[in-house]
């Protein structure tokens, strides 16, 4: 928490004002609130100090915020990354074992909320973190004002609306061999196993619903277009943004096409209780796919369109992602 290194990744300029996460939190707490800071786990080295100053204190506080993850000291392409044990590469996707052990200790003997703030520039496999934490805020490398942004989210001054731009696997075993150049099991479009967190996933402090999905045409020619519209409503008690995402699955006679692909998205801002209609246009350019010869074409057949606040799939549904769908035909 009291570390400016986790604010910045690689290739950044100099800043004369960095607000780390501890500074951001202490600047946002209300008058009369006590913040106790303890140095927790180191990034990747086991703590050899026999005195544990931190983990036992969680049960004596209303809530604990613990910052975990990795930094440019373990991953990257320049600077301090080159002095890391594997020269900036990661040999696995796990959270460093000493950090996970520290989180286990924090949770022992009490039910008080533990909020985990995760830093890093690439996926971390963390199924046990999900089980132990009451909330997880993934902040990447949040920049020079990262501490202020984290505090605004934790204390409710802002409502989260970010979505994952990649897939978080449950285990590195889900990834294909590095020397395998086919697309099988790569990215959200081809993965068949259950991820920890799917592409496009992200929670909010409010709740949105998606209804009245409408396609203005059920059948089009390859050179024609159609419009997809959906009603989005903010059912919660807070004004907030939501990212509406549109995916399409295509006919796959050769067995090489993705399960679905993101074709469009837009951010909407809705006051509590309000709703809006969001529309997208699909045409031959957005619907074309590549055949075995590498040629782009629009394949006749049945297509399916998905609209919601995340990608389709079983894991998304388990996590509460709302997706509705409809079919159309290209003749």
N, C-alpha and C positions, 0 to 999 in steps of 0.2 A: 504493500500500500504506500509506503514511504519511499518510493523508488521511481525516479524519473526515466530510467532506462526502458521501462515497460510502456512508456507513452509513444515511443518512436521506433520504427522498424529500421529498414535500410534506406539509403539515399535520401536523407533529409537535410534541410538547411539548419543554420544556427538560430537559436531563439534565446532571447534574453528573459523570457518569462515562461517557465514550465510549471503547470499546476498538476501535481501528482494526485493520486486518488485520496490519500489521507488529507491533503490540504483542501481538496474539493469538499470532502465530507465535513470537516471541521468548520468550513466557511458557511455551510448550509444548515447546520443543526439549529434548532430553536433555542432561545434563551432558557437557561435552566437545565438543558440536556447535557449530561456528562459523556464525553467520549474518552475511553481508555484505549491507548494504542500499545500493542505489544508486537515486537518483532517475531514473526512466526517461522515458517520453514524457509530455508534458503532455496534457491531456484532448483538446484539438482544435487546438492551435497548434503549428506546426512548431518544433522546437528549433533556435535559431540559434547555440547555443554550438558552436564548432568542435571542442571536445574531447568525445569520446564516452566517458563514464566507465562506462557500464553494459554495453553489448551484448557487448563482448569478454570480459567476465568469466564468461559462462555456460559456456564450454568448460573453465574451471578449477575448476568446482564439481560436486559429485555431482548436484545438481538445482537448477533455477531455478524460482521461483514469480514469475509476472508478473501484475500486476493491471491489467486493461483494462476498457473499457466506458464508460458515461456516468453522469452525475449530475444533480442538480437544477439544475446550471449550464447544462444543455443541454435539459432537458425538464421540464415541470411546469406548474402553474397559478397559483402564487403565489410570493412571496419572490424569491429570486435568479433563478428561472426567467424572470421577466418582463424581466430584463436580458440574456437570451441573444439571439444574433443573430436568431432567429426568434420571439422572445417566448414561449418555452416549447414551441413546436411543433417537430417534427422534419420537415425537408424531404425526408429519405430515411431508409432503415433501415440504412445502412452503418455499420460501425465507422469512427470518424474515421481518415482516411488516414494521419496521422502515427503513430497507434498501430499500425496494421497494418504499416507500414514498420519500426517499432521491433521488432515481433515477428519479422519476417523477419531482421533483423540478429542477434537473439538466437539464432536457429537456425543461423546460418552456421558451418561448419567443425567441427561436433561432433555427437555422437549422444546427449549427456547429456539426461535427461528435462527437459522444459519443461512446467510445470503452469500453465495459464491460469485465473485467477479472474476471472470476468466480473460486473460490476455493472450495474444499470440497472433501469428499471421497465417496459420494453416490449421487444418482439423486436428483435434486431439480426441483420442478414444477415451471416453470417460463415463461408461455406464454406472460405475460405482459412485461417481460424483453426483449423477442424477438421482440415485437412491438416497444419498446422504443429505443433499442440499434441499432446503425449502424453496429456494429460488436460485436461478442461474442467470447471470447477465454476461453475455459474451460481448466484449468491447474491442476485440482486435488490438491494434496499436492506435489508441484513440487520439493521439496528437497532443499539441502543447496545452490545450485547454481540456484535455481528457478527464482530469479529475473533476472539473466543474460539471462536465456533461454526465459523468457517472453519478455524481451526487444529485443532480437534477432529476435523473431517472429514479434513483432509489427513494428519494423523498417526495416523489409525485409531482414535481414542478413541470415535468414533461412526461408524456405518455409514449412508451416504446412503440415503434412502428417498423423497425428494420426487419429485413428478411435475409435468410442465409443465401449467399451467392454460390454455394457449393454444398456437397453432401458430406455429412459426418458419419463415417462408418462406425459400427460397434467394435470392430476389430480390424487390425491390419490384414488378417487372413481373408477378408472380403475383397481385397484389392487384387487385381490380376498381376501376374509376373511382369516386372519392368521390361523384360525383353519381348513380351507379347504385344504385338502391334495392332491386333484387332480391337474393335471397340467393345467387345463383350465385357460386361461388368464395369465399364468405365462411365463415370458421371451418372447423374440422375436419369439420363435418357436410356441407359442400358443396364443398370444394376438390377439384378433379380432378387438378391438377398435383402433382408430387412436392415435399413440403416438405423443409426442411433437418432440422428436428426436429418430429415430430408431437405433437399434443395427447396428454397422458397419459404421455409418455415420461420415463424417468428410470432411471439405472443404480444398481447396488448393488455392494458389495464381495463379496457372496456370490451364489449362483446359486439361483434358484427354478424349480421345475417345476410344471406344471398338468396334471392327469390326471383321468380318470374323470368327465368332464362328464356330468351326469345331469339330465334333465327328468322330473318325476314324471308328466307327462301330455304326450302328443304332439298332442292336439287339445282345444281348449276352446271354450266359447261366449263371446260378447263380454262377458258379465257375470261370467265365472268367472276364476279365477286359477290359476297354476301355480308350482311351486317349482323353482329351478335350483340345483344343488349341484355343487361341484368340489373335488377334493383338491389342496391346495397343500403342497409339500414344500420345505424348505430343504436343498439338496444341498451347500452350501458348508461352510466351516470356521469361520464366524462367526455368532453370534446376531444376528438382524436383523429389521427390519420389512419388510413388503411391502404395497403397496396393490393389492388385487384389484379389477379394474374389470369392469363388465358393460355391454355395448352391445347394442343391438337395431336391426336393419334391418327396415323395414315394407314392405308392398305399396305400390306407387306407380303407380296407374293414370293419374294426371294428370301425372306427371313433375315434381312439385314437392317431393317429400319428400326429406329428407336421406339420404345413403348409409347412415349409422348414427348413433345418438345414445347418449350415456352415460345409463344409466337408474339405476345404483346403483354404489356402491363401498364398500369397507371396508378398514381397516388391520388386519393381523394381525401378531403378534409370534411368531417361531418360533426356538427354539434350534437350533443346528446339528444337522442330521440328523433333525429332527423334522418332523411333518406335521400338518395339520388339515383338516377339511372346512368349507368356507364355503358358506353358502346364501343365496339371494336369492329374494324373491317378486315375481312380475310379475302385475299385475291390470289391469283396464280403465283405471284412472287413469294408470298408467305407459305403457300401450300406445296410448292415443288419439292421434290426429293431426288436423291442421286441414285442411279441404278448401278449395276455391277461394272459398267464401262465408264463410270464417273460422269455420266451425262445427266443434266437436270431435266426433270420431267414432272408433269402433273398426272398422277396415275388415276384412272377411273376406279370408282368403287365407293365403299362406305367409309366415311370419316366420322370421328367423334371429337367434339369440342368440350373442354372442361373450363369452368370459370369458378374462381374462389380466392381464398386468401393463402393459398399454398399450392403445392404440386399434388396431383392425384396419387393414390397408392394406399395400401393398407396401413403403413406406419403413420402416414399423415392423418388418417382417420383416427387412429389410436391416440394421437396427440391433440385431437380436437380441431384439426383443420377442416374448414367447410368448403366443399367442392360440389358443384352441380354440373350436370352434363346433358348433352343432346347430340343427336346424329344428323348428318346431312350427306347427300350423295353427289358425286361428280360423275357426269355421264360422258 
